[in-house]
């Protein structure tokens, strides 16, 4: 819908896709700015899970990467929010 100024029962109204706004009698359409709406690309939050071998044979931890945040299922990450498993994945994939 384009913007218009209409007179209803002696009152002027600026009308656009955002609604109706009462304006002075001498109002001109060019006095009012209707912002353009531009489309944006949605950000897809991709989560990746990678199994990393533990120092114990046959045992694995899961490193999860979401956007730029990493987490790990090991105790080191639980206590320090850092671990060698995340460092290993960052070194390989970043």
Buried (B, 14 or more C-beta within 10 A) or exposed (E): EEBEBEEEEEEBBBBBEEEEEEBEEEBEEEEEEEEEEEEEEEEEEEEEEBEBEEEEEEEBBEBBBEEEEBBBBBEBBEEEEEBBBBEBBEEEEE
